[in-house]
Amino acid sequence: MEEFDFVVVGAGSSGGPVVDRLTAAGRYRVLLLEAGPDDTSWWLSIPLGFAKTFRDPKVNWKCATEPEAELDGRRIYWPRGKVIGGSSAINGMVYVRGLPSDYDGWRQMGNEGWSFDDCLPYFKRLEAYPGGASDLHGGDGPVRITQGEYRNAMGSTFLEACAEVGLPPSTDFNGTAHEGAGFYHATVSNGRRVSTGQAYVAPARRRANCRVETGALVERIEVVDGRATGVTYRKGGRSVTVRARCEVIVSAGTVGSPQLLQLSGIGPAALLGGLGIPVVRDLPGVGENLQDHFCVFSTYTTWWRLSVNDDLKWPHGQLSAAAVYALLRAGPLTANPAFAGAFVRLMPQSNEPDAQIHFFPWSTDRIDRGLHRFSGFTILANQSRPESRGHVRIASRDPAARPAIVANYLSTDYDRAMTVAAVKFARLLARTNALSRIVTGELFPGAEISNDQDFLAHARKEGQSAYHPVGTCRMGGDAGAVVDARLRVHGIAGLRVVDASIMPTLVSGNTNAACMMIGEKAADLILADAR
């Protein structure tokens, strides 16, 4: 049985930073296991290539919820990265930390060391921010960040609309001006996506003390006398067991991490017993506390032929865009999907932004079906802090079988009211002077929709995930928590969970930045405990 000091399961937004920092320490031999392939596909490096990987089973788990009770029984699609870099290799590349109060809230729940002031050094450590280092940003980190490299006049028109409704301009949503409208920062540099595969795993695997195994599906964590001793994984049709002298670190994501714990006998005893899995540790919180941003698209047609639809809807436009990209690393292929947006307060009782807006200079019925053949744009709106809670539970002992995901979207009055308010705000923007002068029609929700009941019915029929699931291995010290503030699994020595699943509550924005920070901070915790 081969031995390593650390075995890391998952090469995504958190696992990448962990393996890089552990191998850089120079004292430990590390094995990184990734179920997907290497990140060598052309489409993974092109920013607009996300449309090609959105449903590609080679690099995407293609998860989906169970029929959602409040969404007319619809199953909601969840793309999840299955590749070196994880979801950072297929996401929308928006770099937003969320509000400082998100992290202060974690600390107030009893998670020592997780206030915003505690987390800020780790955000700064990962960042190569435009303008260099400052009190709030890092300048020489591994993750290169820009304020987008593609702009068009539609984005500026959207910002004019935001100004009309009273939103102040923001040049940095990760600075001090969190409420307002502006261009998003993005993990895009020199016309290429910056994933954790490129920023962290690539340098780690060049070190002699790092081994990376792709196509390696972990079947279970081996636990002996209450201690994680290694893992068994399947590769090339055979099972391999490896030993971890120090720790097993699970970074398989909000779906994969609770699934692996449950398959290993760590989770709700009733669930495990019903599937014939011996209970190693009864932890009822494993797989619970699932949260996600639920969003609704508002789509408009326009006479203004400046949308990405116009750039790419015909073969000659696609060839032209490919040539510009190949020669100059410029043009529409360098666009992150939403390069402008806003954070707004919609509820009277809110003293901070409670909703997020993404502006897309393109339109489509479904991303993998291609862009509309007419000119269009899309405004996506979602509440920032949903109350609805769901779960992830295995339904089979087969590690290759997808677990049952229930998000319970719109299951509280507040979430329903916030969703209606967010969709109405998107329409308000579209009816400003700035945008109304270019709009020729409203495809969704549709001009015939005018009252709150109809807006809610539209959200139930058409709303989707914003692809920000978190929380299923919650950090805390109570009976429902899965890991402690040092991310150690309660009751199992030598085992940590390091990814979005440890978040007690969802951050107010896109989650990739927070996941990379979690990986950076966890690496310090692991190294400190290994001394």
C-alpha positions in Angstrom: 0.0 0.0 0.0 1.6 3.3 -1.1 1.9 6.0 1.5 1.7 9.8 1.4 1.6 12.4 4.1 -1.5 13.9 2.7 -4.2 12.7 0.3 -6.3 15.5 -1.2 -9.6 14.5 -2.9 -10.6 17.0 -5.5 -8.6 19.5 -7.6 -11.1 22.3 -7.6 -11.4 25.9 -6.3 -10.3 24.8 -2.7 -8.3 21.6 -3.4 -6.0 23.4 -5.8 -4.7 25.9 -3.2 -4.4 23.2 -0.6 -2.2 21.0 -2.7 0.0 23.9 -3.9 0.6 25.2 -0.4 1.3 21.8 1.1 3.8 20.8 -1.5 5.4 24.2 -1.4 6.2 23.6 2.3 8.7 21.0 1.0 8.3 18.6 4.0 5.4 16.5 2.8 4.5 14.1 0.0 1.1 14.8 -1.3 -1.3 12.8 -3.6 -4.0 14.8 -5.4 -6.9 12.7 -6.7 -9.3 14.1 -9.4 -12.1 12.2 -10.9 -12.0 14.1 -14.1 -9.3 14.6 -16.8 -6.5 17.2 -17.1 -7.5 20.7 -18.1 -6.0 20.5 -21.5 -9.1 21.2 -23.6 -9.0 24.3 -25.8 -12.5 25.3 -24.5 -11.3 25.4 -20.9 -8.9 28.3 -21.5 -11.1 30.5 -23.7 -13.4 32.6 -21.5 -16.4 32.3 -23.7 -15.7 28.6 -24.0 -17.9 28.1 -20.9 -20.8 27.6 -23.3 -19.1 24.5 -24.7 -18.3 23.0 -21.3 -21.7 23.8 -19.8 -23.1 20.3 -20.5 -19.9 18.4 -21.5 -19.8 15.2 -19.6 -16.1 14.9 -20.0 -15.5 17.9 -17.7 -18.8 18.3 -16.0 -20.7 16.2 -13.5 -24.0 17.5 -14.9 -25.8 17.3 -11.6 -29.5 18.1 -11.3 -31.9 18.4 -8.4 -34.8 16.2 -7.7 -38.2 17.6 -8.8 -38.5 20.9 -6.9 -41.8 21.2 -5.1 -42.0 25.0 -5.4 -40.8 25.1 -9.0 -43.7 23.2 -10.7 -41.8 19.9 -10.1 -38.9 20.9 -12.4 -35.5 19.4 -12.0 -32.9 22.2 -11.9 -29.6 21.7 -13.7 -26.3 22.2 -11.8 -23.1 22.2 -13.8 -20.2 21.1 -11.6 -16.6 20.8 -12.7 -15.1 17.4 -13.2 -11.6 18.3 -14.3 -8.4 19.7 -12.9 -9.5 23.1 -11.6 -13.0 21.9 -10.8 -15.8 24.4 -11.2 -13.2 27.2 -11.5 -12.5 25.7 -15.0 -16.0 25.9 -16.2 -17.6 28.8 -14.3 -18.5 32.4 -15.2 -15.2 33.7 -13.9 -16.7 36.6 -11.8 -14.5 37.4 -8.9 -16.6 38.7 -6.0 -15.8 38.0 -2.4 -19.3 38.9 -0.9 -19.9 41.3 1.9 -17.6 41.5 5.0 -20.7 40.9 7.1 -21.0 37.4 5.5 -17.8 36.3 7.1 -18.4 38.3 10.4 -21.6 36.3 10.6 -19.7 33.0 10.4 -17.6 34.2 13.4 -20.7 35.3 15.3 -22.0 31.7 14.9 -18.9 30.6 17.0 -16.4 29.9 14.2 -13.3 31.5 15.6 -10.9 32.8 13.0 -13.5 33.3 10.2 -14.4 37.0 10.5 -13.7 39.1 7.5 -10.6 40.5 9.1 -9.4 37.0 9.6 -10.1 36.0 6.0 -8.8 39.1 4.3 -5.1 38.0 4.5 -6.0 34.9 2.6 -7.9 36.8 -0.1 -4.9 39.0 -0.5 -2.5 36.1 -0.7 -4.3 34.5 -3.6 -4.8 37.8 -5.6 -2.8 39.4 -8.3 -5.2 42.4 -8.4 -5.2 45.2 -10.9 -3.2 48.1 -9.5 -1.1 46.0 -7.2 -1.2 45.4 -3.5 -3.2 47.6 -1.1 -4.9 47.4 2.3 -7.7 45.4 0.7 -6.0 43.6 -2.1 -3.0 41.4 -3.0 -0.7 42.2 -5.8 1.4 39.1 -6.4 -0.8 36.1 -5.7 -1.2 33.2 -8.1 -4.7 34.1 -9.3 -4.5 36.9 -11.9 -7.5 39.1 -11.8 -8.7 41.8 -14.2 -11.8 44.0 -14.5 -12.7 42.1 -17.6 -10.9 42.3 -20.9 -14.0 42.6 -23.1 -16.4 45.6 -23.1 -19.1 46.8 -25.5 -21.4 49.7 -25.5 -24.3 47.6 -24.1 -22.5 47.2 -20.8 -22.0 51.0 -20.5 -25.7 51.5 -21.4 -26.7 49.1 -18.6 -24.6 51.1 -16.2 -26.4 54.3 -17.4 -29.7 52.5 -16.6 -28.5 51.7 -13.1 -27.5 55.3 -12.5 -31.0 56.4 -13.6 -32.6 54.3 -10.8 -30.2 55.8 -8.2 -27.5 53.2 -8.0 -24.0 54.7 -7.4 -21.1 53.7 -9.5 -18.7 51.1 -8.1 -15.3 50.5 -9.5 -14.6 47.6 -7.2 -17.2 45.4 -5.6 -14.4 43.9 -3.5 -13.4 47.3 -2.1 -15.4 49.6 0.2 -18.3 50.4 -2.2 -20.4 47.2 -2.1 -23.7 48.8 -3.2 -23.9 50.1 -6.7 -23.2 49.2 -10.3 -20.1 48.6 -12.2 -17.9 46.2 -14.2 -17.1 42.9 -12.4 -13.6 41.8 -11.7 -12.9 38.4 -13.3 -10.4 35.5 -13.2 -9.4 36.4 -16.8 -6.0 37.5 -17.9 -4.4 38.0 -21.3 -7.5 36.6 -22.9 -7.4 33.3 -21.0 -9.4 31.9 -18.1 -7.4 31.7 -14.8 -8.6 28.5 -13.0 -7.1 26.9 -9.9 -5.8 24.3 -12.2 -3.5 26.9 -13.9 -2.9 29.0 -10.8 -2.2 26.3 -8.2 -2.2 22.7 -9.5 0.2 23.3 -12.4 3.0 24.7 -10.2 2.3 22.0 -7.5 2.7 19.1 -9.9 6.1 20.3 -11.1 7.4 19.5 -7.6 8.9 16.1 -6.8 6.7 15.7 -3.7 3.4 16.0 -5.6 1.6 13.3 -7.5 -1.6 14.0 -9.4 -3.9 11.2 -10.5 -6.7 12.1 -12.9 -9.6 9.8 -13.7 -9.5 8.7 -10.1 -13.0 8.3 -8.5 -12.7 8.0 -4.8 -14.9 5.2 -3.5 -14.5 5.7 0.3 -12.4 7.0 3.0 -10.7 4.3 5.1 -11.3 4.8 8.8 -9.6 2.6 11.5 -10.4 3.1 15.2 -11.9 6.6 14.6 -9.0 7.8 12.4 -8.9 8.4 8.6 -6.0 6.3 7.4 -6.3 6.7 3.6 -8.7 6.3 0.7 -9.7 3.8 -1.9 -10.2 5.0 -5.4 -11.2 3.5 -8.7 -9.0 4.0 -11.8 -8.8 2.1 -15.0 -11.3 -0.5 -13.8 -9.4 -1.4 -10.6 -9.6 -0.2 -7.0 -6.5 1.2 -5.4 -6.0 1.9 -1.7 -3.5 4.5 -0.5 -2.5 5.4 3.0 -2.3 9.0 4.5 0.2 9.3 7.3 -1.1 12.7 8.4 -4.5 13.5 6.9 -7.1 12.9 4.3 -8.5 16.3 2.9 -11.8 16.1 1.1 -12.3 18.9 -1.4 -14.9 17.3 -3.6 -17.4 20.2 -3.4 -20.9 20.8 -2.1 -22.2 17.7 -3.8 -19.2 15.4 -3.8 -17.9 15.9 -0.2 -21.1 14.9 1.6 -21.6 12.1 -0.8 -18.1 10.7 -0.1 -18.5 11.1 3.7 -21.8 9.2 3.5 -20.4 6.5 1.4 -17.7 6.1 4.0 -20.2 5.6 6.8 -19.9 9.2 8.1 -23.3 10.9 8.1 -26.9 10.4 9.3 -27.2 6.9 10.8 -30.8 6.4 9.5 -29.8 7.2 5.9 -26.7 5.0 6.0 -28.4 2.1 7.7 -31.2 2.1 5.2 -28.6 1.6 2.5 -26.7 -1.1 4.4 -23.6 1.1 5.0 -21.9 0.4 8.4 -22.1 3.6 10.5 -18.6 4.8 11.3 -19.8 8.1 12.8 -23.3 9.3 13.2 -23.2 12.9 12.0 -26.7 14.0 11.1 -25.6 17.3 9.5 -23.7 15.7 6.6 -25.5 16.6 3.5 -27.9 19.0 5.2 -28.0 22.9 5.2 -27.8 23.1 1.4 -28.1 26.7 0.1 -28.0 28.2 -3.4 -28.7 31.4 -5.2 -32.0 31.1 -7.2 -32.1 33.4 -10.2 -34.5 34.5 -12.8 -33.5 35.7 -16.4 -35.2 38.7 -18.0 -34.5 38.7 -21.7 -35.0 41.5 -24.2 -34.7 41.9 -27.9 -32.9 45.0 -29.3 -32.4 46.8 -32.6 -28.8 47.6 -31.5 -26.6 45.1 -33.3 -23.8 45.1 -30.7 -24.7 42.0 -28.7 -22.5 38.9 -28.7 -25.4 37.3 -30.6 -24.5 39.6 -33.5 -20.8 38.7 -33.2 -21.2 35.0 -33.2 -24.6 34.0 -34.7 -23.3 33.4 -38.3 -20.3 31.2 -39.4 -18.4 34.2 -40.8 -18.7 36.0 -37.4 -17.5 32.9 -35.6 -14.5 32.6 -37.9 -13.7 36.2 -37.5 -13.9 36.0 -33.7 -11.7 32.9 -33.7 -9.1 34.7 -35.9 -9.0 37.8 -33.7 -8.6 35.6 -30.6 -5.9 33.5 -32.1 -3.9 36.5 -33.3 -4.5 39.0 -30.6 -6.2 37.3 -27.6 -9.0 39.8 -28.0 -12.6 40.0 -29.2 -15.8 38.4 -28.0 -14.2 35.1 -27.2 -12.4 36.8 -24.3 -15.7 37.9 -22.7 -16.6 36.5 -19.3 -20.4 35.8 -19.5 -21.5 38.7 -17.3 -19.0 41.6 -17.4 -21.2 44.2 -15.7 -23.6 44.0 -12.7 -24.9 45.5 -9.6 -25.6 44.9 -5.9 -28.8 46.5 -4.7 -31.1 46.9 -1.7 -34.7 45.9 -2.5 -36.3 45.3 0.9 -37.1 48.3 3.2 -35.6 46.5 6.2 -32.2 45.8 4.5 -29.2 48.0 5.5 -26.9 46.2 3.0 -27.3 45.0 -0.5 -29.8 42.0 -0.6 -29.8 41.2 -4.3 -27.3 40.8 -7.1 -27.7 41.7 -10.8 -25.7 40.2 -13.7 -25.9 41.8 -17.1 -25.3 39.6 -20.2 -24.8 41.3 -23.6 -26.2 38.2 -25.2 -29.4 36.0 -25.1 -30.3 32.4 -25.5 -33.0 29.9 -24.6 -30.4 27.6 -23.1 -26.7 28.1 -23.0 -25.8 24.8 -24.7 -28.3 25.4 -27.6 -26.4 28.5 -28.8 -27.2 32.2 -29.0 -30.4 33.6 -30.4 -30.2 34.6 -34.1 -31.5 38.1 -33.3 -29.9 40.8 -31.2 -30.6 40.6 -27.5 -29.4 41.0 -23.9 -30.2 39.4 -20.6 -30.5 40.7 -17.0 -30.2 38.0 -14.3 -31.4 38.8 -10.8 -31.2 36.9 -7.6 -31.5 37.5 -3.8 -28.2 37.4 -1.9 -29.0 35.5 1.3 -31.7 32.9 0.8 -33.5 31.3 3.7 -34.4 28.1 1.9 -32.4 25.0 2.9 -32.1 21.7 1.2 -30.0 18.6 1.3 -27.7 16.2 -0.5 -28.2 12.5 0.3 -26.9 9.4 -1.4 -29.5 7.0 -2.8 -27.1 4.2 -3.6 -23.9 2.6 -2.4 -22.4 3.1 -5.9 -19.8 5.9 -5.8 -20.5 6.6 -9.5 -24.2 7.2 -8.9 -25.3 10.8 -8.4 -26.8 11.6 -5.0 -30.3 13.0 -4.5 -30.2 16.8 -4.4 -33.1 18.8 -3.0 -32.5 22.6 -3.0 -36.0 23.5 -1.7 -35.9 26.7 -3.7 -38.6 29.3 -2.8 -39.6 27.4 0.3 -40.0 30.5 2.5 -42.2 33.6 2.2 -39.1 35.9 2.3 -37.4 34.0 -0.6 -40.5 34.3 -2.7 -40.9 38.0 -1.9 -37.2 38.7 -2.6 -37.4 36.8 -5.9 -40.4 38.8 -7.1 -38.7 42.0 -6.1 -35.5 41.1 -8.0 -37.4 40.3 -11.2 -39.4 43.5 -10.9 -36.1 45.5 -10.4 -34.7 43.9 -13.6 -37.8 45.2 -15.5 -37.3 48.6 -13.9 -33.9 48.7 -15.3 -35.1 47.7 -18.8 -37.6 50.5 -18.8 -35.2 53.3 -18.0 -34.5 55.8 -20.7 -31.0 54.3 -21.2 -32.2 50.8 -22.0 -35.7 51.4 -23.2 -34.4 53.3 -26.2 -32.7 50.1 -27.5 -35.3 47.6 -26.5 -37.7 46.3 -29.1 -39.4 43.6 -27.0 -39.5 41.7 -23.7 -39.2 37.9 -24.2 -39.1 37.0 -20.5 -40.9 37.5 -18.3 -43.2 39.0 -21.0 -44.9 42.3 -21.2 -48.3 40.7 -20.2 -47.0 39.9 -16.7 -47.8 42.8 -14.4 -48.7 41.6 -10.9 -46.7 39.9 -8.1 -48.6 36.6 -8.5 -47.7 36.4 -12.2 -44.1 37.3 -11.5 -43.9 34.5 -8.9 -45.5 32.1 -11.3 -42.9 33.0 -13.9 -40.1 32.5 -11.4 -41.5 29.0 -10.6 -41.7 28.1 -14.3 -38.4 29.6 -15.5 -36.1 30.3 -12.6 -32.7 28.5 -12.4 -29.7 28.0 -10.2 -27.0 30.7 -10.2 -24.7 27.7 -9.6 -23.5 28.7 -6.1 -24.4 25.7 -3.9 -22.8 25.6 -0.5 -23.2 24.4 3.1 -23.6 20.6 3.1 -20.7 20.0 5.6 -21.4 23.0 7.7 -18.7 24.5 10.0 -19.7 24.9 13.6 -19.7 23.5 17.1 -23.3 22.4 17.5 -24.8 19.0 17.0 -25.7 19.7 13.4 -22.2 20.8 12.3 -19.9 18.6 10.4 -16.5 20.3 10.8 -15.0 22.5 13.5 -13.5 25.9 12.9 -10.2 24.2 11.8 -12.3 22.2 9.3 -11.7 18.9 11.1 -14.6 16.4 10.8 -16.2 16.0 14.2 -15.3 12.7 15.8 -12.9 11.5 13.1 -9.2 12.2 13.5 -7.1 12.9 10.4 -10.0 14.0 8.3 -10.9 17.5 7.0 -13.3 19.0 4.6 -12.1 22.0 2.6 -14.5 23.5 0.1 -17.8 25.4 -0.3 -19.6 22.8 1.7 -18.1 24.1 5.0 -19.8 27.5 4.6 -22.4 28.0 7.4 -24.3 30.5 5.2 -24.0 31.5 1.6 -21.9 34.6 0.8 -23.6 37.5 -0.9 -22.2 37.0 -4.4 -20.4 34.5 -6.6 -18.7 31.8 -4.6 -15.4 31.1 -6.4 -13.4 33.8 -4.6 -14.5 32.5 -1.2 -13.7 28.9 -2.1 -10.1 29.8 -3.1 -9.8 31.7 0.2 -11.0 28.7 2.1 -8.3 26.6 0.4 -5.6 29.1 1.3 -6.7 29.4 4.9 -7.1 25.7 5.3 -3.6 25.1 4.1 -2.2 27.2 6.9 -4.4 25.3 9.5 -3.2 22.0 8.2 0.4 22.9 8.2 0.2 24.4 11.7 -1.4 21.2 13.0 1.2 19.0 11.3 4.1 20.4 13.1 
